Amino acid sequence: MSTKLLEGKLVAKEGMQVGIVASRFNEIIVNKLVGGAVDGLRRHGVEEENIAIEMVNLVDQI
C-alpha cells in the first residue's frame, strides 16, 4: 500500500470562518497543535475573530 501526499494552498475568502475542535486530553501537546493551526490560518488570511476554538473533554462511554 502506498501513501499519497495531498497538498494545497489555502486562499481564505473575505469573512471566512473556521472552527477548531480539540481535546483537553494531553493539553500540553494539543495546545501547541491548536496554536500552530491558528498561526497557519492567520498567515493565510483568516481573521483571528473568525476562528472559533472549542476545547472538549473525552468521556468514556459504557
All heavy atoms as TSV, in Angstrom:
chain	resi	resn	atom	element	x	y	z
A	1	MET	N	N	0.849	-1.168	0.000
A	1	MET	CA	C	0.000	0.000	0.000
A	1	MET	C	C	0.895	1.232	0.000
A	1	MET	O	O	1.798	1.344	0.807
A	1	MET	CB	C	-0.910	-0.010	1.226
A	1	MET	CG	C	-1.736	1.246	1.357
A	1	MET	SD	S	-2.684	1.292	2.877
A	1	MET	CE	C	-4.273	0.899	2.254
A	2	SER	N	N	0.640	2.152	-0.905
A	2	SER	CA	C	1.446	3.369	-0.955
A	2	SER	C	C	0.709	4.515	-0.265
A	2	SER	O	O	-0.515	4.535	-0.195
A	2	SER	CB	C	1.759	3.747	-2.391
A	2	SER	OG	O	0.568	4.046	-3.082
A	3	THR	N	N	1.482	5.442	0.233
A	3	THR	CA	C	0.934	6.613	0.904
A	3	THR	C	C	0.850	7.757	-0.095
A	3	THR	O	O	1.801	8.007	-0.833
A	3	THR	CB	C	1.835	7.028	2.080
A	3	THR	OG1	O	1.944	5.930	2.969
A	3	THR	CG2	C	1.262	8.202	2.812
A	4	LYS	N	N	-0.273	8.450	-0.112
A	4	LYS	CA	C	-0.440	9.582	-1.019
A	4	LYS	C	C	-0.327	10.868	-0.218
A	4	LYS	O	O	-0.900	10.990	0.862
A	4	LYS	CB	C	-1.804	9.545	-1.692
A	4	LYS	CG	C	-1.965	8.403	-2.653
A	4	LYS	CD	C	-3.320	8.445	-3.324
A	4	LYS	CE	C	-3.480	7.275	-4.267
A	4	LYS	NZ	N	-4.774	7.285	-4.935
A	5	LEU	N	N	0.414	11.810	-0.737
A	5	LEU	CA	C	0.556	13.118	-0.124
A	5	LEU	C	C	-0.312	14.096	-0.895
A	5	LEU	O	O	-0.145	14.259	-2.111
A	5	LEU	CB	C	2.019	13.576	-0.146
A	5	LEU	CG	C	2.280	14.983	0.354
A	5	LEU	CD1	C	1.867	15.112	1.826
A	5	LEU	CD2	C	3.746	15.344	0.169
A	6	LEU	N	N	-1.271	14.693	-0.208
A	6	LEU	CA	C	-2.145	15.687	-0.827
A	6	LEU	C	C	-1.732	17.061	-0.319
A	6	LEU	O	O	-1.616	17.277	0.885
A	6	LEU	CB	C	-3.607	15.412	-0.471
A	6	LEU	CG	C	-4.140	14.035	-0.845
A	6	LEU	CD1	C	-5.557	13.854	-0.324
A	6	LEU	CD2	C	-4.102	13.838	-2.350
A	7	GLU	N	N	-1.486	17.972	-1.232
A	7	GLU	CA	C	-1.092	19.316	-0.855
A	7	GLU	C	C	-2.018	20.311	-1.527
A	7	GLU	O	O	-2.558	20.054	-2.587
A	7	GLU	CB	C	0.355	19.598	-1.281
A	7	GLU	CG	C	1.367	18.754	-0.541
A	7	GLU	CD	C	2.795	19.133	-0.891
A	7	GLU	OE1	O	3.079	20.338	-0.962
A	7	GLU	OE2	O	3.596	18.219	-1.090
A	8	GLY	N	N	-2.147	21.452	-0.919
A	8	GLY	CA	C	-2.960	22.506	-1.491
A	8	GLY	C	C	-2.545	23.836	-0.912
A	8	GLY	O	O	-1.660	23.924	-0.078
A	9	LYS	N	N	-3.204	24.875	-1.367
A	9	LYS	CA	C	-2.910	26.207	-0.866
A	9	LYS	C	C	-4.214	26.811	-0.389
A	9	LYS	O	O	-5.174	26.925	-1.174
A	9	LYS	CB	C	-2.285	27.070	-1.965
A	9	LYS	CG	C	-1.950	28.447	-1.488
A	9	LYS	CD	C	-1.256	29.261	-2.558
A	9	LYS	CE	C	-0.940	30.634	-1.994
A	9	LYS	NZ	N	-0.345	31.511	-2.972
A	10	LEU	N	N	-4.243	27.200	0.869
A	10	LEU	CA	C	-5.428	27.830	1.425
A	10	LEU	C	C	-5.467	29.274	0.971
A	10	LEU	O	O	-4.507	30.022	1.160
A	10	LEU	CB	C	-5.405	27.781	2.962
A	10	LEU	CG	C	-6.514	28.564	3.663
A	10	LEU	CD1	C	-7.869	27.927	3.373
A	10	LEU	CD2	C	-6.277	28.617	5.159
A	11	VAL	N	N	-6.548	29.639	0.338
A	11	VAL	CA	C	-6.783	31.034	-0.019
A	11	VAL	C	C	-8.070	31.413	0.688
A	11	VAL	O	O	-9.161	31.008	0.282
A	11	VAL	CB	C	-6.917	31.216	-1.548
A	11	VAL	CG1	C	-7.202	32.670	-1.885
A	11	VAL	CG2	C	-5.657	30.728	-2.250
A	12	ALA	N	N	-7.925	32.153	1.776
A	12	ALA	CA	C	-9.086	32.498	2.593
A	12	ALA	C	C	-9.919	33.567	1.897
A	12	ALA	O	O	-9.412	34.619	1.518
A	12	ALA	CB	C	-8.630	32.986	3.958
A	13	LYS	N	N	-11.178	33.270	1.739
A	13	LYS	CA	C	-12.102	34.265	1.202
A	13	LYS	C	C	-12.397	35.277	2.301
A	13	LYS	O	O	-12.335	34.952	3.493
A	13	LYS	CB	C	-13.394	33.601	0.738
A	13	LYS	CG	C	-13.200	32.666	-0.427
A	13	LYS	CD	C	-14.509	32.059	-0.855
A	13	LYS	CE	C	-14.276	31.102	-2.016
A	13	LYS	NZ	N	-15.501	30.472	-2.444
A	14	GLU	N	N	-12.718	36.479	1.931
A	14	GLU	CA	C	-13.037	37.509	2.914
A	14	GLU	C	C	-14.185	37.037	3.800
A	14	GLU	O	O	-15.196	36.531	3.323
A	14	GLU	CB	C	-13.432	38.807	2.203
A	14	GLU	CG	C	-13.594	39.954	3.169
A	14	GLU	CD	C	-13.840	41.275	2.455
A	14	GLU	OE1	O	-13.413	41.418	1.296
A	14	GLU	OE2	O	-14.451	42.144	3.072
A	15	GLY	N	N	-13.989	37.137	5.098
A	15	GLY	CA	C	-15.012	36.731	6.057
A	15	GLY	C	C	-15.049	35.241	6.344
A	15	GLY	O	O	-15.937	34.770	7.056
A	16	MET	N	N	-14.101	34.484	5.801
A	16	MET	CA	C	-14.074	33.031	6.019
A	16	MET	C	C	-14.040	32.717	7.510
A	16	MET	O	O	-13.285	33.317	8.266
A	16	MET	CB	C	-12.848	32.430	5.340
A	16	MET	CG	C	-12.721	30.945	5.497
A	16	MET	SD	S	-11.258	30.385	4.565
A	16	MET	CE	C	-11.234	28.690	5.019
A	17	GLN	N	N	-14.882	31.795	7.932
A	17	GLN	CA	C	-14.932	31.386	9.330
A	17	GLN	C	C	-14.464	29.938	9.446
A	17	GLN	O	O	-14.803	29.108	8.615
A	17	GLN	CB	C	-16.340	31.539	9.892
A	17	GLN	CG	C	-16.806	32.978	9.905
A	17	GLN	CD	C	-18.186	33.114	10.499
A	17	GLN	OE1	O	-18.956	32.163	10.593
A	17	GLN	NE2	N	-18.518	34.314	10.905
A	18	VAL	N	N	-13.686	29.670	10.507
A	18	VAL	CA	C	-13.131	28.336	10.719
A	18	VAL	C	C	-13.377	27.924	12.163
A	18	VAL	O	O	-13.209	28.726	13.079
A	18	VAL	CB	C	-11.610	28.321	10.431
A	18	VAL	CG1	C	-11.023	26.957	10.713
A	18	VAL	CG2	C	-11.324	28.743	9.003
A	19	GLY	N	N	-13.769	26.672	12.366
A	19	GLY	CA	C	-13.929	26.124	13.711
A	19	GLY	C	C	-12.897	25.029	13.948
A	19	GLY	O	O	-12.642	24.208	13.070
A	20	ILE	N	N	-12.288	25.062	15.124
A	20	ILE	CA	C	-11.323	24.045	15.525
A	20	ILE	C	C	-11.868	23.375	16.781
A	20	ILE	O	O	-12.189	24.048	17.748
A	20	ILE	CB	C	-9.939	24.667	15.828
A	20	ILE	CG1	C	-9.365	25.347	14.581
A	20	ILE	CG2	C	-8.975	23.612	16.363
A	20	ILE	CD1	C	-8.111	26.154	14.838
A	21	VAL	N	N	-11.969	22.057	16.744
A	21	VAL	CA	C	-12.394	21.287	17.913
A	21	VAL	C	C	-11.193	20.467	18.368
A	21	VAL	O	O	-10.589	19.744	17.569
A	21	VAL	CB	C	-13.574	20.350	17.592
A	21	VAL	CG1	C	-13.976	19.550	18.824
A	21	VAL	CG2	C	-14.750	21.151	17.055
A	22	ALA	N	N	-10.828	20.609	19.643
A	22	ALA	CA	C	-9.650	19.920	20.163
A	22	ALA	C	C	-9.959	19.312	21.525
A	22	ALA	O	O	-10.777	19.826	22.276
A	22	ALA	CB	C	-8.472	20.887	20.273
A	23	SER	N	N	-9.291	18.234	21.816
A	23	SER	CA	C	-9.481	17.528	23.081
A	23	SER	C	C	-8.613	18.130	24.185
A	23	SER	O	O	-7.501	18.580	23.942
A	23	SER	CB	C	-9.098	16.051	22.891
A	23	SER	OG	O	-9.063	15.405	24.142
A	24	ARG	N	N	-9.123	18.112	25.387
A	24	ARG	CA	C	-8.326	18.546	26.534
A	24	ARG	C	C	-7.351	17.451	26.971
A	24	ARG	O	O	-6.490	17.689	27.787
A	24	ARG	CB	C	-9.237	18.912	27.702
A	24	ARG	CG	C	-9.918	20.234	27.499
A	24	ARG	CD	C	-10.503	20.745	28.815
A	24	ARG	NE	N	-10.971	22.087	28.632
A	24	ARG	CZ	C	-12.221	22.428	28.354
A	24	ARG	NH1	N	-13.139	21.496	28.220
A	24	ARG	NH2	N	-12.563	23.675	28.209
A	25	PHE	N	N	-7.479	16.259	26.411
A	25	PHE	CA	C	-6.563	15.174	26.729
A	25	PHE	C	C	-5.181	15.565	26.247
A	25	PHE	O	O	-5.006	15.974	25.102
A	25	PHE	CB	C	-7.022	13.875	26.053
A	25	PHE	CG	C	-6.137	12.698	26.346
A	25	PHE	CD1	C	-6.257	12.022	27.545
A	25	PHE	CD2	C	-5.185	12.284	25.446
A	25	PHE	CE1	C	-5.454	10.936	27.841
A	25	PHE	CE2	C	-4.363	11.203	25.715
A	25	PHE	CZ	C	-4.496	10.529	26.915
A	26	ASN	N	N	-4.192	15.475	27.102
A	26	ASN	CA	C	-2.808	15.835	26.790
A	26	ASN	C	C	-2.722	17.275	26.300
A	26	ASN	O	O	-2.226	17.572	25.219
A	26	ASN	CB	C	-2.204	14.881	25.770
A	26	ASN	CG	C	-0.695	14.841	25.866
A	26	ASN	OD1	O	-0.084	15.728	26.458
A	26	ASN	ND2	N	-0.096	13.826	25.289
A	27	GLU	N	N	-3.191	18.205	27.139
A	27	GLU	CA	C	-3.292	19.616	26.777
A	27	GLU	C	C	-1.967	20.234	26.353
A	27	GLU	O	O	-1.954	21.138	25.521
A	27	GLU	CB	C	-3.885	20.425	27.933
A	27	GLU	CG	C	-5.387	20.329	27.993
A	27	GLU	CD	C	-5.990	21.305	28.983
A	27	GLU	OE1	O	-6.122	22.484	28.636
A	27	GLU	OE2	O	-6.307	20.872	30.107
A	28	ILE	N	N	-0.867	19.772	26.889
A	28	ILE	CA	C	0.428	20.357	26.536
A	28	ILE	C	C	0.667	20.240	25.032
A	28	ILE	O	O	1.048	21.206	24.367
A	28	ILE	CB	C	1.569	19.684	27.329
A	28	ILE	CG1	C	1.435	20.003	28.815
A	28	ILE	CG2	C	2.924	20.118	26.797
A	28	ILE	CD1	C	2.361	19.203	29.708
A	29	ILE	N	N	0.422	19.067	24.489
A	29	ILE	CA	C	0.626	18.846	23.055
A	29	ILE	C	C	-0.496	19.472	22.242
A	29	ILE	O	O	-0.264	20.148	21.232
A	29	ILE	CB	C	0.748	17.338	22.745
A	29	ILE	CG1	C	2.023	16.797	23.383
A	29	ILE	CG2	C	0.710	17.068	21.244
A	29	ILE	CD1	C	2.172	15.314	23.333
A	30	VAL	N	N	-1.735	19.289	22.680
A	30	VAL	CA	C	-2.884	19.783	21.930
A	30	VAL	C	C	-2.842	21.303	21.819
A	30	VAL	O	O	-3.128	21.862	20.749
A	30	VAL	CB	C	-4.206	19.298	22.570
A	30	VAL	CG1	C	-5.405	19.983	21.939
A	30	VAL	CG2	C	-4.323	17.788	22.435
A	31	ASN	N	N	-2.451	22.005	22.883
A	31	ASN	CA	C	-2.389	23.468	22.826
A	31	ASN	C	C	-1.376	23.940	21.780
A	31	ASN	O	O	-1.608	24.929	21.082
A	31	ASN	CB	C	-2.046	24.057	24.194
A	31	ASN	CG	C	-3.211	23.978	25.157
A	31	ASN	OD1	O	-4.356	23.838	24.745
A	31	ASN	ND2	N	-2.924	24.067	26.432
A	32	LYS	N	N	-0.266	23.232	21.651
A	32	LYS	CA	C	0.725	23.593	20.633
A	32	LYS	C	C	0.182	23.328	19.233
A	32	LYS	O	O	0.412	24.115	18.308
A	32	LYS	CB	C	2.025	22.838	20.860
A	32	LYS	CG	C	2.760	23.312	22.098
A	32	LYS	CD	C	4.052	22.581	22.298
A	32	LYS	CE	C	4.722	23.084	23.580
A	32	LYS	NZ	N	6.047	22.519	23.757
A	33	LEU	N	N	-0.538	22.232	19.059
A	33	LEU	CA	C	-1.142	21.926	17.758
A	33	LEU	C	C	-2.187	22.976	17.381
A	33	LEU	O	O	-2.235	23.443	16.236
A	33	LEU	CB	C	-1.769	20.535	17.770
A	33	LEU	CG	C	-0.795	19.363	17.851
A	33	LEU	CD1	C	-1.555	18.068	18.131
A	33	LEU	CD2	C	0.013	19.250	16.581
A	34	VAL	N	N	-3.020	23.362	18.334
A	34	VAL	CA	C	-4.039	24.382	18.080
A	34	VAL	C	C	-3.362	25.712	17.749
A	34	VAL	O	O	-3.761	26.412	16.814
A	34	VAL	CB	C	-5.004	24.518	19.281
A	34	VAL	CG1	C	-5.889	25.748	19.132
A	34	VAL	CG2	C	-5.858	23.273	19.424
A	35	GLY	N	N	-2.329	26.065	18.509
A	35	GLY	CA	C	-1.602	27.304	18.239
A	35	GLY	C	C	-1.020	27.326	16.838
A	35	GLY	O	O	-1.071	28.339	16.130
A	36	GLY	N	N	-0.470	26.199	16.398
A	36	GLY	CA	C	0.072	26.097	15.044
A	36	GLY	C	C	-1.009	26.219	13.985
A	36	GLY	O	O	-0.811	26.854	12.945
A	37	ALA	N	N	-2.162	25.619	14.252
A	37	ALA	CA	C	-3.279	25.710	13.304
A	37	ALA	C	C	-3.766	27.154	13.177
A	37	ALA	O	O	-3.983	27.651	12.072
A	37	ALA	CB	C	-4.421	24.804	13.752
A	38	VAL	N	N	-3.898	27.827	14.307
A	38	VAL	CA	C	-4.340	29.231	14.294
A	38	VAL	C	C	-3.310	30.098	13.571
A	38	VAL	O	O	-3.665	30.944	12.746
A	38	VAL	CB	C	-4.586	29.742	15.738
A	38	VAL	CG1	C	-4.806	31.248	15.754
A	38	VAL	CG2	C	-5.778	29.025	16.352
A	39	ASP	N	N	-2.041	29.877	13.854
A	39	ASP	CA	C	-0.981	30.638	13.189
A	39	ASP	C	C	-1.041	30.438	11.674
A	39	ASP	O	O	-0.957	31.408	10.916
A	39	ASP	CB	C	0.380	30.222	13.738
A	39	ASP	CG	C	1.519	30.972	13.073
A	39	ASP	OD1	O	1.551	32.225	13.174
A	39	ASP	OD2	O	2.370	30.317	12.443
A	40	GLY	N	N	-1.195	29.203	11.247
A	40	GLY	CA	C	-1.283	28.917	9.821
A	40	GLY	C	C	-2.486	29.586	9.170
A	40	GLY	O	O	-2.389	30.149	8.077
A	41	LEU	N	N	-3.621	29.535	9.840
A	41	LEU	CA	C	-4.824	30.174	9.300
A	41	LEU	C	C	-4.642	31.679	9.191
A	41	LEU	O	O	-5.000	32.293	8.181
A	41	LEU	CB	C	-6.040	29.846	10.179
A	41	LEU	CG	C	-6.533	28.405	10.119
A	41	LEU	CD1	C	-7.505	28.121	11.250
A	41	LEU	CD2	C	-7.164	28.105	8.767
A	42	ARG	N	N	-4.077	32.295	10.225
A	42	ARG	CA	C	-3.851	33.747	10.204
A	42	ARG	C	C	-2.887	34.137	9.088
A	42	ARG	O	O	-3.085	35.143	8.415
A	42	ARG	CB	C	-3.336	34.219	11.556
A	42	ARG	CG	C	-4.423	34.113	12.643
A	42	ARG	CD	C	-3.959	34.586	13.995
A	42	ARG	NE	N	-3.601	35.992	13.910
A	42	ARG	CZ	C	-2.625	36.553	14.630
A	42	ARG	NH1	N	-1.928	35.827	15.469
A	42	ARG	NH2	N	-2.349	37.830	14.497
A	43	ARG	N	N	-1.837	33.342	8.877
A	43	ARG	CA	C	-0.866	33.647	7.821
A	43	ARG	C	C	-1.478	33.519	6.429
A	43	ARG	O	O	-0.969	34.094	5.473
A	43	ARG	CB	C	0.363	32.747	7.942
A	43	ARG	CG	C	1.289	33.174	9.065
A	43	ARG	CD	C	2.596	32.411	9.077
A	43	ARG	NE	N	2.374	31.064	9.611
A	43	ARG	CZ	C	2.627	29.944	8.947
A	43	ARG	NH1	N	3.139	29.980	7.750
A	43	ARG	NH2	N	2.380	28.775	9.495
A	44	HIS	N	N	-2.570	32.787	6.324
A	44	HIS	CA	C	-3.237	32.617	5.034
A	44	HIS	C	C	-4.474	33.502	4.901
A	44	HIS	O	O	-5.306	33.289	4.019
A	44	HIS	CB	C	-3.586	31.149	4.812
A	44	HIS	CG	C	-2.393	30.327	4.473
A	44	HIS	ND1	N	-1.631	29.720	5.445
A	44	HIS	CD2	C	-1.800	30.062	3.293
A	44	HIS	CE1	C	-0.620	29.093	4.867
A	44	HIS	NE2	N	-0.705	29.283	3.558
A	45	GLY	N	N	-4.609	34.474	5.793
A	45	GLY	CA	C	-5.635	35.488	5.611
A	45	GLY	C	C	-6.914	35.344	6.402
A	45	GLY	O	O	-7.840	36.135	6.219
A	46	VAL	N	N	-7.013	34.358	7.271
A	46	VAL	CA	C	-8.224	34.220	8.085
A	46	VAL	C	C	-8.094	35.169	9.281
A	46	VAL	O	O	-7.097	35.158	9.994
A	46	VAL	CB	C	-8.420	32.769	8.577
A	46	VAL	CG1	C	-9.673	32.665	9.442
A	46	VAL	CG2	C	-8.501	31.808	7.403
A	47	GLU	N	N	-9.091	36.025	9.459
A	47	GLU	CA	C	-9.093	36.970	10.583
A	47	GLU	C	C	-9.242	36.206	11.899
A	47	GLU	O	O	-10.024	35.256	11.985
A	47	GLU	CB	C	-10.248	37.959	10.445
A	47	GLU	CG	C	-10.233	38.768	9.154
A	47	GLU	CD	C	-9.156	39.833	9.157
A	47	GLU	OE1	O	-8.773	40.294	10.251
A	47	GLU	OE2	O	-8.695	40.199	8.060
A	48	GLU	N	N	-8.484	36.641	12.912
A	48	GLU	CA	C	-8.498	35.932	14.194
A	48	GLU	C	C	-9.895	35.865	14.811
A	48	GLU	O	O	-10.270	34.860	15.410
A	48	GLU	CB	C	-7.522	36.575	15.179
A	48	GLU	CG	C	-7.306	35.726	16.408
A	48	GLU	CD	C	-6.067	36.097	17.189
A	48	GLU	OE1	O	-5.271	36.921	16.720
A	48	GLU	OE2	O	-5.912	35.545	18.284
A	49	GLU	N	N	-10.684	36.922	14.617
A	49	GLU	CA	C	-12.041	36.911	15.190
A	49	GLU	C	C	-12.962	35.928	14.462
A	49	GLU	O	O	-14.060	35.631	14.943
A	49	GLU	CB	C	-12.657	38.315	15.205
A	49	GLU	CG	C	-12.815	38.947	13.845
A	49	GLU	CD	C	-11.614	39.802	13.435
A	49	GLU	OE1	O	-10.581	39.802	14.114
A	49	GLU	OE2	O	-11.729	40.459	12.399
A	50	ASN	N	N	-12.514	35.391	13.331
A	50	ASN	CA	C	-13.299	34.398	12.595
A	50	ASN	C	C	-12.831	32.966	12.845
A	50	ASN	O	O	-13.219	32.052	12.125
A	50	ASN	CB	C	-13.254	34.698	11.093
A	50	ASN	CG	C	-14.049	35.937	10.745
A	50	ASN	OD1	O	-14.945	36.347	11.473
A	50	ASN	ND2	N	-13.730	36.556	9.635
A	51	ILE	N	N	-11.979	32.796	13.862
A	51	ILE	CA	C	-11.516	31.464	14.238
A	51	ILE	C	C	-12.121	31.116	15.595
A	51	ILE	O	O	-11.872	31.801	16.581
A	51	ILE	CB	C	-9.970	31.401	14.317
A	51	ILE	CG1	C	-9.345	31.793	12.968
A	51	ILE	CG2	C	-9.521	29.996	14.735
A	51	ILE	CD1	C	-7.835	31.954	13.020
A	52	ALA	N	N	-12.931	30.080	15.621
A	52	ALA	CA	C	-13.553	29.629	16.871
A	52	ALA	C	C	-12.872	28.336	17.312
A	52	ALA	O	O	-12.664	27.428	16.503
A	52	ALA	CB	C	-15.046	29.384	16.671
A	53	ILE	N	N	-12.512	28.282	18.597
A	53	ILE	CA	C	-11.857	27.097	19.141
A	53	ILE	C	C	-12.725	26.538	20.256
A	53	ILE	O	O	-13.122	27.264	21.169
A	53	ILE	CB	C	-10.456	27.442	19.696
A	53	ILE	CG1	C	-9.589	28.046	18.594
A	53	ILE	CG2	C	-9.793	26.208	20.303
A	53	ILE	CD1	C	-8.315	28.679	19.100
A	54	GLU	N	N	-13.023	25.263	20.179
A	54	GLU	CA	C	-13.803	24.578	21.218
A	54	GLU	C	C	-12.953	23.458	21.788
A	54	GLU	O	O	-12.550	22.552	21.080
A	54	GLU	CB	C	-15.095	24.023	20.627
A	54	GLU	CG	C	-16.012	23.365	21.632
A	54	GLU	CD	C	-16.632	24.362	22.612
A	54	GLU	OE1	O	-16.888	25.512	22.220
A	54	GLU	OE2	O	-16.853	23.968	23.767
A	55	MET	N	N	-12.663	23.549	23.072
A	55	MET	CA	C	-11.920	22.503	23.766
A	55	MET	C	C	-12.941	21.572	24.423
A	55	MET	O	O	-13.858	22.039	25.105
A	55	MET	CB	C	-10.994	23.106	24.828
A	55	MET	CG	C	-9.948	24.063	24.265
A	55	MET	SD	S	-8.802	23.323	23.105
A	55	MET	CE	C	-7.829	22.310	24.192
A	56	VAL	N	N	-12.809	20.279	24.193
A	56	VAL	CA	C	-13.780	19.319	24.708
A	56	VAL	C	C	-13.085	18.263	25.575
A	56	VAL	O	O	-11.901	17.998	25.426
A	56	VAL	CB	C	-14.544	18.625	23.555
A	56	VAL	CG1	C	-15.340	19.628	22.772
A	56	VAL	CG2	C	-13.602	17.868	22.650
A	57	ASN	N	N	-13.833	17.691	26.494
A	57	ASN	CA	C	-13.369	16.595	27.319
A	57	ASN	C	C	-13.784	15.277	26.686
A	57	ASN	O	O	-14.900	15.146	26.184
A	57	ASN	CB	C	-13.972	16.654	28.719
A	57	ASN	CG	C	-13.457	17.833	29.500
A	57	ASN	OD1	O	-12.281	18.168	29.454
A	57	ASN	ND2	N	-14.351	18.500	30.215
A	58	LEU	N	N	-12.895	14.316	26.701
A	58	LEU	CA	C	-13.249	12.987	26.235
A	58	LEU	C	C	-13.824	12.208	27.420
A	58	LEU	O	O	-13.258	12.223	28.506
A	58	LEU	CB	C	-12.024	12.255	25.698
A	58	LEU	CG	C	-11.400	12.859	24.449
A	58	LEU	CD1	C	-10.162	12.084	24.060
A	58	LEU	CD2	C	-12.390	12.820	23.303
A	59	VAL	N	N	-14.925	11.552	27.192
A	59	VAL	CA	C	-15.572	10.793	28.251
A	59	VAL	C	C	-15.750	9.358	27.762
A	59	VAL	O	O	-16.245	9.120	26.663
A	59	VAL	CB	C	-16.954	11.389	28.592
A	59	VAL	CG1	C	-17.647	10.581	29.669
A	59	VAL	CG2	C	-16.822	12.850	29.013
A	60	ASP	N	N	-15.321	8.419	28.582
A	60	ASP	CA	C	-15.528	7.017	28.243
A	60	ASP	C	C	-17.006	6.681	28.374
A	60	ASP	O	O	-17.640	7.002	29.359
A	60	ASP	CB	C	-14.742	6.102	29.177
A	60	ASP	CG	C	-13.238	6.199	28.942
A	60	ASP	OD1	O	-12.824	6.548	27.830
A	60	ASP	OD2	O	-12.510	5.908	29.891
A	61	GLN	N	N	-17.540	6.036	27.360
A	61	GLN	CA	C	-18.930	5.625	27.381
A	61	GLN	C	C	-18.982	4.119	27.534
A	61	GLN	O	O	-18.250	3.396	26.883
A	61	GLN	CB	C	-19.597	6.044	26.072
A	61	GLN	CG	C	-19.482	7.516	25.797
A	61	GLN	CD	C	-20.804	8.215	25.915
A	61	GLN	OE1	O	-21.835	7.569	25.855
A	61	GLN	NE2	N	-20.782	9.505	26.089
A	62	ILE	N	N	-19.855	3.655	28.391
A	62	ILE	CA	C	-20.005	2.214	28.613
A	62	ILE	C	C	-21.213	1.717	27.837
A	62	ILE	O	O	-22.197	2.286	27.744
A	62	ILE	CB	C	-20.144	1.883	30.109
A	62	ILE	CG1	C	-18.879	2.319	30.814
A	62	ILE	CG2	C	-20.404	0.410	30.309
A	62	ILE	CD1	C	-18.925	2.114	32.308
